[in-house]
Amino acid sequence: MTFRQEPGDLYYWGGRRRLENPILRRKRVISSFDGEKPVYCPWDIRRWILPGNDSYMVEVWQEIAAAHRRDFETSHARQADLSAKAIWHFVVEKIRYINDDKGFDFWQFPQETINLEQGDCEDKSFLVASLLLAAGIPEDRVRVTVGAMHNEKNGQQKAIGHAWPMYRTSRGVWCILETCMKHLPVRGQSGELEAGAPEDVGIENSVFLNADRLARDGRRMQYVPLLCFDNSAVWTVEETWPGLVNAAAELHPEDWSGHDFGSLWTREMDLDSGIPEVDGLFEDAGVDEPADDGTT
């Protein structure tokens, strides 16, 4: 196993220990020729994120960039950060969130999600990551993370499987590009984050969501990561110090060294969180960075 050293305050968001043989066996089906029930087809989890030179993803990225040409010409934000916001906006606004209705957690490839114009949390996450790479953003700044979201509702905490794309900004801050929202967050007149349609205010005014802030204890909506991956490798996402996050104890093993990909994915996690409630997601989650970075 190899180790990565890109920690935030709470977690190694870029990955800690590399895991081998990341095969998922119940996320795709093929039809049998005899008309019997469909057959599950195993896939390497890394194949759901397309490489940066994928011709179709590059074509889609160019269309997104063209739609935001004025933003790129007038914004003072750094190119990569503005590209990430344009992609985030495209997936949130154009790809409708929909629950799986196939009787199991079916995972779509990015090309399918674009043409169906719908998908659930992992489908939209794979699309964001693939488009970020197609936009020329380096692989070490792009991840898809799987784990759980703790959601407090009516005084009760509920943990549900979830997937989300992550992007490391030009200033080195890992952010969660949540795809199940209805609109991107913007900074309102009061200074608080709120949902806004970026076509009305310009994508440079949307705000990245700081991963460490979204993962800390005490939030009504709290992200708890388990694994992250790109199209070349899969890693564990461990706390920077054991026991740092109370909520992680329910999902993380006591000793990571004794686990491989299969044992960490023992539940074949169904990743389907529904659309997050804006009030719980946005509270005190924005990235505090200078305006010339395109964030606030």
Residue pairs with C-beta under 8 A, 6 or more apart in sequence:
1 17
1 18
1 19
1 20
1 257
2 17
2 18
3 16
3 17
3 18
4 12
4 14
4 15
4 16
4 18
4 235
5 12
6 12
6 13
6 14
6 15
6 140
6 168
6 174
7 13
7 14
7 240
8 173
8 174
8 211
8 212
8 240
9 212
9 240
10 212
10 215
10 216
10 239
10 240
10 244
10 245
11 211
11 212
11 215
11 225
11 237
11 238
11 239
11 240
11 245
12 235
12 236
12 237
12 238
12 239
12 240
13 143
13 145
13 166
13 168
13 174
13 211
13 225
13 228
13 237
14 140
14 143
14 168
14 174
14 228
14 235
15 143
15 228
15 229
15 233
15 234
15 235
15 236
15 237
16 235
16 236
16 237
16 238
16 256
17 235
17 236
17 238
17 256
17 257
18 233
18 234
18 235
19 227
19 233
19 234
19 235
19 236
19 260
19 261
19 264
20 260
20 261
21 260
21 261
21 262
22 44
22 45
22 46
22 229
22 234
22 261
23 42
23 43
23 44
23 45
23 261
23 262
24 42
24 43
24 44
24 45
24 107
24 265
24 268
25 40
25 42
25 268
26 40
26 104
26 105
26 268
27 43
27 105
27 106
27 107
28 40
28 41
28 43
28 106
28 107
29 38
29 39
29 40
29 41
29 102
29 106
30 38
30 39
30 41
31 38
31 39
32 38
32 39
43 107
45 229
45 234
46 229
46 230
46 231
46 232
46 233
46 234
47 109
47 231
48 107
48 109
48 110
48 122
48 126
48 144
49 110
49 126
49 129
49 130
49 133
49 144
49 229
49 230
49 231
50 57
50 109
50 110
50 111
50 130
50 133
50 134
50 231
51 133
51 231
52 58
52 133
52 134
52 136
52 139
53 134
54 130
54 134
56 111
57 110
57 130
57 131
57 133
57 134
58 134
60 114
60 131
60 134
61 87
61 131
61 134
61 135
64 86
64 87
64 90
64 131
65 72
65 83
65 86
65 135
67 86
67 90
68 82
68 86
68 203
71 82
71 86
71 202
71 203
71 204
72 79
72 82
75 82
75 202
75 204
75 294
76 204
76 291
76 292
76 294
77 85
77 204
77 292
77 293
77 294
77 295
78 170
78 292
78 293
78 294
80 135
80 136
80 137
80 141
80 170
81 169
81 170
81 208
81 293
81 294
81 295
82 203
82 204
82 294
83 132
83 135
83 136
83 137
84 132
84 135
84 137
84 167
84 169
84 177
84 208
85 184
85 198
85 203
85 204
85 206
85 208
85 294
86 203
87 128
87 131
87 132
87 135
88 128
88 177
88 179
88 184
88 206
89 184
89 198
89 203
89 206
90 131
91 124
91 127
91 128
91 131
91 179
92 179
92 181
92 182
92 183
92 184
93 183
93 197
93 198
93 199
94 117
95 113
95 114
95 117
95 118
95 119
95 123
95 124
95 127
95 179
96 117
96 118
96 119
97 118
97 119
97 120
97 121
97 124
97 179
97 180
97 275
98 118
98 119
98 120
99 120
99 272
99 274
100 106
100 120
100 272
104 270
105 268
105 269
105 270
105 271
105 272
107 122
107 123
107 126
108 116
108 119
108 123
108 126
109 126
110 126
110 127
110 130
110 131
112 119
112 123
113 119
113 123
113 124
113 126
113 127
114 127
119 127
120 180
120 271
120 272
121 162
121 163
121 164
121 179
121 180
121 271
121 272
121 273
122 144
122 146
122 163
122 271
124 165
124 179
124 180
125 144
125 163
125 164
125 165
125 179
126 144
128 165
128 177
128 179
129 142
129 143
129 144
129 165
129 230
132 141
132 142
132 165
132 167
133 139
133 142
133 230
133 231
137 167
139 230
139 231
139 232
140 168
141 167
141 168
142 165
142 166
142 167
142 168
142 230
143 165
143 166
143 228
143 229
143 230
144 163
144 164
144 165
144 166
144 228
144 229
144 230
145 163
145 164
145 165
145 166
145 176
145 225
145 226
145 227
145 228
145 237
146 161
146 162
146 163
146 225
146 226
146 227
146 228
146 269
146 271
147 161
147 162
147 223
147 224
147 225
147 226
147 227
147 237
147 251
148 159
148 160
148 161
148 162
148 223
148 224
148 226
148 250
148 251
149 159
149 160
149 162
149 221
149 222
149 223
149 224
149 273
149 276
150 157
150 158
150 159
150 219
150 221
150 222
150 224
150 247
151 157
151 158
151 159
151 160
151 220
151 221
151 273
151 276
151 277
151 280
152 158
152 220
152 221
152 280
159 224
159 247
159 250
159 251
160 272
160 273
160 274
161 269
161 270
161 271
161 272
161 273
162 223
162 271
162 272
162 273
163 271
164 176
164 177
164 178
164 179
164 223
165 176
165 177
165 179
166 174
166 175
166 176
166 177
166 211
166 228
167 174
167 175
167 177
167 208
168 174
168 175
169 175
169 208
169 287
169 289
169 293
169 295
170 293
171 289
171 293
173 208
173 210
173 211
173 287
173 289
174 210
174 211
174 212
175 208
175 209
175 210
175 211
175 287
176 209
176 210
176 211
176 214
176 223
177 208
177 209
178 209
178 276
178 281
180 273
180 274
180 275
180 276
181 195
181 275
181 276
181 278
181 281
182 195
182 275
182 278
183 195
183 196
183 197
183 198
184 195
184 196
184 198
184 203
184 206
184 207
185 193
185 194
185 195
185 196
185 206
185 207
185 209
185 282
185 285
185 286
186 193
186 194
186 195
186 196
186 198
186 201
186 205
186 206
186 207
187 193
187 194
187 205
187 207
187 286
187 296
188 194
188 196
192 282
193 207
193 282
193 283
193 285
193 286
194 278
194 282
195 278
195 282
196 205
196 206
198 205
198 206
204 294
207 286
207 287
207 295
207 296
208 286
208 287
208 295
209 281
209 282
209 285
209 286
209 287
210 285
210 286
210 287
210 288
211 223
213 284
213 285
214 221
214 222
214 223
214 281
214 285
215 222
215 223
215 224
215 225
215 245
216 222
216 245
217 245
217 246
217 247
219 280
219 283
220 279
220 280
220 283
221 276
221 277
221 280
221 281
222 247
224 245
224 247
224 248
224 250
224 251
225 237
226 236
226 237
226 251
226 252
226 264
227 234
227 235
227 236
227 237
227 261
227 264
227 265
228 234
228 235
228 237
229 235
234 261
236 256
236 259
236 264
238 252
238 256
239 245
239 248
239 252
243 249
253 259
253 264
286 295
286 296
287 295
287 296
288 296
289 295
289 296
